[in-house]
């Protein structure tokens, strides 16, 4: 870390006026005999060179961290509504891969009530130890008790990395725990890699999806990240368990909360394209009413669902719950047919792990063809009806 330091004793009305004029960003101000630098500063250090020693640039040395004191890759097991969210299993598989680089154990932490059976199940997914905080007061999610329990585990077992599913619960819990631990958190990671020194390389789209940022937290532990459902592959469970369940003590102090849960109830089942095995995705290049009708018919024939890109969701052509991409849903179907979709990074990040990608586009240079397994250059309004016809003919043979 670095910062600019102002020597206020050297500030005079004359040199202050000159220093204020120096800054090209208008970040320096002078009032009441005090020179100040605002958040508009871009650290160009022009003021350092031109102020005659009034402003200095100071490089701060980061505190030394003994990384050997932090061991293990931990997965938060999201167990709500009487079931474990599938992203938990995906993260267990990824945690095992990451831990193999450093030879560290794989942990899981589970918070709730009467979750013993679910904890035992995680031992079939490569988890060495499942730490369970089980109490009647933890039946319903409340941020303060869950955070207290999570931090209690971190303080006692000091995991090097923590992986949390980007579920509704996980998105609330992860930043709270990371802030309590005074460490970093990277949200919605698409790639995770482990260095031999236990630094976790967290890769995610940035600047609207135009670049892929590599984020590392080298000076603090644990390293927190959240990952969306369907980003990683779910491992095949082993026949026999190979770890242990550790029951943790829940104290009264942990259960202190200003939140009272009056009632919980399930909401109606909604369309979830993330669970579809077959998806027909419609883009701006194929958003005509006729093509949309063909897409619906094709999806019905294949037993799948229709999805869309962001522009169509924003224009209310399809509901937002049908949108694929960074600001929509992440999907990993067995088959996805992309109609009139250029393949911007934002969209590709949400579906590129699909088993089979078929793309239809009039532009032979469309980015979607870089990730598609089968590429068809042509007009979707002409090609899709032919696909439908062939499917119908095949079923009558």
Secondary structure, DSSP 8 states (H G I E B T S, - for coil): -EEEEE-GGG--HHHHHHHHHH-TTS-EEEETTEEEE-TT-----HHHHHTTTSEEEEE-------GGG---EEEEE-EETTEE-HHHHHHHHHHHHHHHHHT--EEEEEEESS-HHHHHHHGGGT-SEEEEEE-GGGSS--HHHHHHHHHHHHHHH--SEEEEE-SHHHHHHHHHHHHHTT--EEEEESEEEE-TTS-EEEEEEETTTTEEEEE---SSSSEEEEE-TTSS------SS--SEEEE----TTTT--S--------------GGG-SEEEEE-GGG-SHHHHHHHHHHHHHHT-EEEE-HHHHHTTSS-GGGBBSTTSB----SEEEEES----HHHHTTTTT-S-EEEEES-TT-THHHH-SEEEES-HHHHHHHHHHHHHHHHH-
